[in-house]
């Protein structure tokens, strides 16, 4: 199979997806987390269930939400959601202006992408990515 053919080939899925994706994030203080995600990333509440300390917040990507679940023992690690941005320097400057912690400098894979890792108040890791080759990832 040629590289071009491999690029065009689509994977067969074993069942039908409904085009919704919830990325679950553990937080220590639900209200504080809602405020932070609203101010830092511009996400808004989709719904909340206060009795369970759970709610979902919007993202700019239709069908993708973050589910915030309050827990006494926040465990970080695992996947790192990566948000594609048009101007990583501007996005980083906004977050740095809010004293958001970053893991080092923004780095570049030449001609492909610029990346940087940042953390929410509970230490959950996220990344920003700016495509440099004109392709959407």
C-alpha positions in Angstrom: 0.0 0.0 0.0 1.4 3.4 -1.0 1.7 6.2 1.6 -0.9 8.1 -0.4 -3.3 5.2 -0.2 -2.7 4.7 3.5 -3.5 8.4 4.1 -6.8 8.0 2.3 -7.8 4.7 3.9 -10.4 5.1 6.7 -10.6 3.0 9.8 -13.5 0.7 10.2 -15.3 1.5 13.5 -16.9 -1.4 15.5 -20.0 0.6 16.5 -21.7 3.9 15.8 -20.5 7.0 17.8 -22.9 9.9 18.6 -20.3 12.6 17.9 -20.1 13.7 21.5 -16.9 13.6 23.6 -16.7 14.4 27.3 -13.2 14.8 28.8 -13.6 14.1 32.5 -11.4 16.3 34.8 -11.2 15.9 38.6 -11.2 19.1 40.6 -11.0 19.8 44.3 -13.5 22.8 44.3 -16.2 22.7 41.7 -17.1 26.4 42.0 -13.5 27.5 41.8 -13.0 25.3 38.8 -16.0 26.7 37.0 -14.8 30.2 37.5 -11.2 29.4 36.4 -12.3 27.6 33.2 -14.7 30.5 32.4 -12.1 33.2 32.9 -9.0 31.3 31.6 -10.4 29.5 28.6 -13.8 31.1 27.9 -15.8 27.9 28.5 -19.3 28.1 29.8 -21.6 25.8 31.8 -23.7 23.4 29.8 -25.3 21.9 32.8 -24.5 21.1 36.4 -25.7 18.6 39.1 -24.7 20.2 42.4 -25.7 17.2 44.5 -23.0 15.1 42.7 -20.4 17.9 42.3 -20.5 17.4 38.5 -21.1 19.6 35.6 -20.1 19.9 31.9 -18.6 23.0 30.4 -18.5 23.9 26.7 -15.5 24.1 24.4 -15.3 25.8 21.0 -15.4 22.4 19.4 -19.0 21.3 18.8 -19.8 18.0 20.6 -16.7 18.2 22.9 -17.2 19.2 26.6 -15.1 19.0 29.7 -16.8 17.2 32.6 -15.7 18.7 35.9 -16.1 16.2 38.8 -15.4 17.4 42.4 -13.4 14.9 44.4 -11.5 15.1 47.7 -8.5 13.3 46.2 -7.6 14.9 42.8 -5.4 12.5 40.8 -3.7 14.0 37.8 -2.0 12.3 34.9 -3.3 10.4 32.0 -4.2 12.0 28.7 -3.4 15.7 28.1 -6.2 17.4 26.1 -4.6 19.7 23.5 -6.4 22.8 22.3 -5.6 24.0 18.8 -5.1 27.8 18.7 -4.4 30.2 15.9 -1.9 32.3 17.9 -0.1 30.4 20.6 1.8 33.5 21.8 -1.5 35.4 22.4 -3.1 32.5 24.1 -0.1 31.9 26.4 0.1 35.6 27.2 -3.6 35.6 28.3 -3.0 32.6 30.5 0.3 34.0 31.9 -1.6 37.2 32.8 -3.8 35.0 35.0 -0.7 33.5 36.7 -1.4 30.1 35.1 1.5 27.7 35.6 3.3 26.5 32.4 5.7 23.6 32.0 8.7 25.4 30.4 8.8 27.5 27.3 6.8 27.1 24.1 8.7 24.8 21.8 8.5 24.2 18.1 8.7 21.2 15.9 10.1 23.1 12.9 7.6 23.8 10.2 5.0 21.7 11.8 3.7 22.9 15.2 4.3 25.1 18.3 3.3 23.5 21.6 3.2 24.4 25.3 1.8 22.7 28.4 -0.1 24.5 31.1 -2.0 23.4 34.3 -5.4 24.2 35.9 -5.5 25.1 39.6 -5.7 21.4 40.5 -2.6 20.4 38.4 -4.5 18.9 35.5 -2.3 19.2 32.4 -3.5 20.7 29.1 -1.6 21.8 26.0 -1.9 24.6 23.4 -0.9 23.8 19.8 -0.5 26.1 16.9 -0.2 24.4 13.5 2.6 25.9 11.3 2.0 23.8 8.2 -1.5 24.9 7.4 -3.0 21.5 8.1 -5.6 21.1 10.8 -4.8 18.4 13.3 
